[in-house]
Amino acid sequence: MFKGYKKINQVIRGKTYSLWIADSEKKRRLGLKRIKKLNPREGMLFIFDNDVDSSFTMKDVYINLEIIFLDRRMNVIDSYICSPGQTGITPGKPFKYVVEIPVKK
């Protein structure tokens, strides 16, 4: 599905997820756009070079996602349950990592 992406396993709230790594501008911009289905334990980890304070969008995303914003020490700043088409998703604080995992409707 994501040719050329690295993948890691990460425990989130007691469950192990297999996360594709979005560690370049191109991969971060593409994110999970146009994905119509994910296995319940798959997702994406966005890694930024520096702390950022930009917003995420669910444009061209077709599944509900939980978006978890993390600081440089991997502490959770905030998380949101998001629907397709939602825009302006931001914790209002700088973050270095973002995890997106699927949620049920």
Secondary structure, 3 states (H helix, E strand, C coil): CCCCCCEEEEEECCEEEEEEEECCHHHHHHCCCCCCCCCCCEEEEEEEEEEECCCECCCCCCCCEEEEEECCCCCEEEEEEECCCCCCECCCCCEEEEEEEECCC
